Structures are given as C-alpha cells and as structure tokens.
Amino acid sequence: MSILSIRILLFILVFIGIFIVFKAIKLFSNAFNGIILLTLPYNDNAGSFTVSKSGIYAIWHKGPLFKKTPLTQFRPHILNTATDKEIKLNRSILSPRSSNFDTGRMELFTFKAEAGHYELKLVPGSSTSRFQAMIGGAIPLADIDLSQYSIEIQKSQSQIFTILAIPLLLLGIVGIVGGFIIGLLAEKNLYINSNHSQKFIFL
C-alpha cells in the first residue's frame, strides 16, 4: 500500500473519531442545556408550566454547594391540569450534575409529557434513595434555608442517549488517538524499510 493511501485511511479514521466525539458531546449537552420551562422555589410549593412539544423532560434540583438540601423532605408531583392525571416520574440513572463556584444543579427525575398544561407541586416525601438520605444525614453541614433552593423543569432527552454518549465519547477518542499513533508508526516503518532498501541497493 502506498504512503498516500495510508495517509488517506488514517485521515478518515481521525475524521470519524472527531465526528463521533462531536456527537457524544452534543448528546451530553442536550442533557444539561435544555430549555427551562419552570423555576420553582421550594418556598412556593406549587407552580405551573406549559409543554409546547411532546417529549422527554427532566426535574432538576438547584441550590448552594456544601449545604444540606431539602431533597429528603419533599418530592415533586406533576399533574396534567386538563386530565387530572399524575405524570409518572423516572428516577435519573446517572444523575447529571453541573455547578459553578457556589451553586450546583442535579437531575432528579425524567418524565415523558404530551403537549399541554401541567402543575408541579412539592409534597412531603423524599426525592433521594434511602442510602443517599442516610449519607446526607450523617454529614454535619449547615441547616437548610429553603429560600436558597429551587426545582427546575427542563427540556431533556431519553436517559438512554445520555448513557450512550459515554461509550461514544471513548470510541471517538480512541479513533483520534489511534489514527495519530498508527500514522506515526506507519511513517516510522516506511522510513526504516526505505533505509534498508537503500543499503541493499548500495551493497
């Protein structure tokens, strides 16, 4: 195989790797940067929002870092106001998180909703597992100030896509790095073979 053919194949491999990484990052971005339909402070207990397009949506918790949260005291309850039907909430598998220097966000639940009007209520209960509640209760942090915490309803995607983004990202990185490494090794082997051929001809 000629040097030009090898370089073309390696360029294609690297390009495919970059494309896969781009798609994986976009999938991650969709999980974090969806349109926020409602921000409900814990003090308000109830709020309404409108879904204009059927799809997957997520419930996020937002509050200060390194402080106790009200997650073990309240749980979200969503009702379709037109049908009075309760919306089934699915606990987030990966629980994506984002934060800046003093405020953090964590995905709690996802749910599927048709276009329509909905009401979100914070009712007594827990939004965490028993294990998380036990760990949180054992950590000596400052008392809870509900005015600093809120719940957000955000456009999201199926959790399957978010999970799929992880192996896709790894696969893309392997393609990019592998393309460069194989390219360097191929160039080195061609250089060595070329030197051997020249020595043989000289002899």
Residue, then its C-alpha position, 0 to 999 in steps of 0.5 A: m500500500s502506498i504512503l498516500s493511501i495510508r495517509i488517506l485511511l488514517f485521515i478518515l479514521v481521525f475524521i470519524g473519531i472527531f465526528i463521533v466525539f462531536k456527537a457524544i458531546k452534543l448528546f451530553s449537552n442536550a442533557f444539561n442545556g435544555i430549555i427551562l420551562l419552570t423555576l420553582p422555589y421550594n418556598d412556593n410549593a406549587g407552580s405551573f408550566t406549559v409543554s409546547k412539544s411532546g417529549i422527554y423532560a427532566i426535574w432538576h434540583k438547584g441550590p448552594l454547594f456544601k449545604k444540606t438540601p431539602l431533597t429528603q423532605f419533599r418530592p415533586h408531583i406533576l399533574n396534567t391540569a386538563t386530565d387530572k392525571e399524575i405524570k409518572l416520574n423516572r428516577s435519573i440513572l446517572s444523575p447529571r450534575s453541573s455547578n459553578f463556584d457556589t451553586g450546583r444543579m442535579e437531575l432528579f427525575t425524567f418524565k415523558a409529557e404530551a403537549g399541554h398544561y401541567e402543575l408541579k407541586l412539592v409534597p412531603g416525601s423524599s426525592t433521594s434513595r434511602f442510602q443517599a438520605m442516610i449519607g446526607g444525614a450523617i454529614p454535619l453541614a449547615d441547616i437548610d434555608l429553603s429560600q436558597y433552593s429551587i426545582e427546575i423543569q427542563k427540556s431533556q432527552s431519553q436517559i438512554f442517549t445520555i448513557l450512550a454518549i459515554p461509550l461514544l465519547l471513548l470510541g471517538i477518542v480512541g479513533i483520534v488517538g489511534g489514527f495519530i499513533i498508527g500514522l506515526l508508526a506507519e511513517k516510522n516503518l516506511y522510513i526504516n524499510s526505505n533505509h534498508s532498501q537503500k543499503f541493499i541497493f548500495l551493497 
